[in-house]
C-alpha cells in the first residue's frame, strides 16, 4: 500500500478492501457524495491508488468500465470475504436490473451482467464452504486476533470510540461476521456476548474509567494529536459513511466527526452504553 492515507492506523484494516469493493460495485448512480464529508471522494480515490494495481486496459475506458476492471483487480489481489462478495453481488445485480428495465444493451450492460453473475456464483460457493466449516471456531480465532491488535495499540490513532467502532467493523467483515450471519440463530448471543464484554472493558480502560462511569461524549470522540490526524479522521468518516444519523446515531456520530453529533447520540454515556449501541447498530439492525 502506498500513500500516507494507509500508512497510519488504517494500514492493517481488513474492512477497507470490502468497503471499497462495494463502493465500486454500486457505481456512480448510488453515490451520495452530497451528504458526505467533502474529502470522501478523495479518500476513495486515494484508496484506489493505494490498494488496486492499475491495469493497462483501464486507460481510455469509460468510468463505468474502469470501475468494473478495478473491482476485478481488487478481488484478485486478496480473496474477498463473504460479506464483501455478497454485498458486491447484490449491488451489481441491482445495477444490471436497472439497465435491463431501461432497455440498455450497451457493451457495459453486458459486461455488468456477466460480472454480477460471477460475483453471485462466488458468493454462493463461499457460503456453501463456510456452512460446511467450523464457523464458531473461526469466529473465536478472528475475535482473538482483532482484540490482540487493539491491545497492541494498532488502532490508537483514532478516538476511544473510533477504535471500538473500527474493531467491530473488522469483525463484521471477517470470520466473526460470517459466523454471525450464517450460523445457527441460537448461537448469535454466544458469539456476541464475549465480544461485548471485552469491548466494554477495553473501551473503559482507554479513558481510565470503569465500564459504567459516564463521561461527556466529547471525551469518547477526542482523537489524540498526531501526524496525519485529518487523514485518519477522513478514513474513519469514509468507513462510516454508510450509516445514517437517525437509524445508527452512535455509529454516525463516532465516524462523521466533521458534523454535529446526532440527536440520538447520548451526551453523557458510559463505555457500556456506547458499546451496546455500536454492537446493535453494526450487527443487529
N, C-alpha and C positions, 0 to 999 in steps of 0.2 A: 504494500500500500504506500502511496506517495502523497505528500501534502500534509501540512500541519493539522488539517481537519481530523485526520485519523492517526496522528502521532501521539495525541494526548490520551485521556481516559477512554476514548472511543475506539482505540486501535484494536481491541480484542472483542468487540461486541459482535456476537453471532447474529443478533437480531438485524443488523444493518443490511446484510445481503437479502434476507427475506423481505424486509420492508421495501428495499429498492426494487426487487423483482415485482412485487405487487404494484408499485407505482408505475413501472414501465409497462406492465400489462394493462393497467387502466387507461393509459394514453391521455392525450390532450383533452378529450371530451369530459373526463371525470376529474380533472384537476381543479382545485379550488383555491388557487393562489390568492384570490382577492380577500380571503378571510384569514390568511396565514401570515406569519412573520415575513416582512419584506425580503429577508435573506433566505427564505425557504427554498426558492427555486435555485439559488446559487449553491445552497448546501447540497441539493440533489445533483446538480451538475458537477460539483467538485467530487462528490462521492463516486459518480460515474467514472470520472477520470482516474480516481484512486483505485477503484475496485474492479473495473472492467478493462480487459485488454482490447484495444481498438482494433477492429477488423478493417482490412483494406477495402473490402466491398462496401463498407458503410459510407465511404467517401462518395458524395454525389447522390446518395439515396435520399428518398423523401424522408422527412422527420418520422413519419409513422413506421416506415420500413426500417429505418435506422434503429428505432426503439426496439423493434422485434429482434433485430440482429444483436443488439446489446443484451437483451433479455436472454437469448440463447447462449451468448458468450458467458454471461454471469453464471448461468446454470451449469455450464460445462466446467467452470473453474473450481467449483466446490459443490458437492451433491446437496441439493436443496432439502430442507426438512419437509415433513408432511404438511405443516400449516402453510409454508411458503408455496408448495406445489398446489395445494387445494385452493388457496385464495387467488393464485395466479391463474389457474384453470378457470375459476369462476369469472374473473374479470375479463379474460379473453373470450369466454363463451358469451358473456353479455354484449361485448362489443361486436362480436361476429353476428349475433342475432339481430342487433340493431341495423347492421349493414344489410342483412338479408331482408328485413322488413322494409328497408328503403329501396330495395331492388338494385343495390350496388354490386357490380360484378367485376370490379377492377382487380388488377393483379394483387393489390394489397388485401382486398377482401378475401381472395382465395388463399393467400399466404396466412392470413389471420385465422381462417377456418382450420387449415392444416395444423398450425401451431397450437390452437385451442385443443384440438383433438389429441395432439401429442402430450400436452400437459395433463389433460384429463386421464389419459391412459397411464401416465407415470404416477399420478396421484393415487389412482385406484390400485395400481400394482404395489406401491409402497404401503398403502393402507392394509392390503392383504398380508404383506410381510410383517408389518408391525403387530397385527392381530394374532399372528402365529408365534410371536416372540414374547418374552417376559417383560411386559410393559412396566410393571411395578418396579422390578429390579433396575431397569434402565432409568426410570424416573428418579429413583433414590440416588443412583450414581450421579445423575445430572444435578440434582439438588446439592449434593456434597461438593461437586466441582465448582458450581456457581457461588455457593456460600464461602468456599475457601478463597475464591478470587476477591470477594467482598472483604473478608477478614484480612487478606494480604494488602489491602489498600488500593486495589486496581480501579475502584470507582470513586476514589477520594476527590477527584477533580470536580465533582458535582455536589450540590447541596445534600444535606442528610436525606431529605425526602426524595431528591433526584436519584440518589444511589439506590434507595429502596425501589423506586419505580423502574430503574434500569435492570435491577436484579430480577424483578417479576417479569419484565419483558423478555429477558434472556431465557427464563424458564418457560414462558409461553411459546416461544418459537422453537423450542428444542424438545428433548425426550420427555420432560415433565409435562409439557403441554400435550404431547401425543397421548400420554397415558391418561391425562385428564379428559381428553375428548373421546378417545377410543376405548378406554377401559370400562369396566362394569360400573353402573351408576352408584352402587353401594360403596365403591372404593374411593369415590371422589373426596369424601371427608377425611378418609385415612391418608390421602395424598396431601390435601391442603393443610391439615392441622399442624403437622411438623413444620411446614414452610411458614405458616402464620406465626407459630411460636418463636422460631429462630429469627424471623424478620423483625418481629416486635422487639426482641431482645437486642439485636444489633442496632436497630434504629435508635432505641433508647440510649444505648451506650455511646452512640455518636455525639450526643449532646450531654453526656454525663447525667442522665436522668433515669428515673425508674419508668417502667412501662406505662404507668398511669399518671405520671406527672404531666400536667398541662402547660404548654408554652404558647405564646402568641405565634401565629402561623409564620411570621417572618423569620423566626429562628429556624424553623424547619426548612425554609426555602432559601436561606442565605448560602450563597456559593463562596467558598474561600477564595481570596485573591490569588491569582496565579497567571503565568504567561498563557496567552491564548484563551483567556476566560470567555470572551464573546464567542469564539468558535465552538467551544464546548457547550455553551448555552444554546447556540444555534442548532447544534446537533440534537440536543435534548428536545428542542422545540420541534424539529423535523420528525423525530421519533414519535412524539405525542400528538402530531397534527391530525391524526385520525379520530381523536377523542373530541367530544362535544361538551361545551361548558355547562349544559343543562343535564345531560344524561350521565356524564362522567366528570362531575365538577372538580373532584380532587385530582384526578389524573391530568385534567386540563390545566388546573391552577399550578401544579407542580412543574409541568413542562412548558407552558406558554407564559413564561415569566415576564415577557415584554408587555403583557396586558395586565389590567387589574384582575385580581383573583375573582373567581366565580362567586356568585351569591350563595352557591351551595357549599363552598369551602368553609369549614368551621374556623372562626377567628382564634379561638382557644382550643387546642387539641393535644392529646397525648399521642405517644408512639402507637399505642394500641388502637386508638380511634383512626389514626391515619392509615395504618396497615389494614385494618378491617375494611376501610373504604376502598383502598387501592386493590386489594385482593378481589373484592366484589366487582369493581368496575372492570378489571382486566380479565378476570377468569369466569365470572358468574353472570354478567349481564348479557 
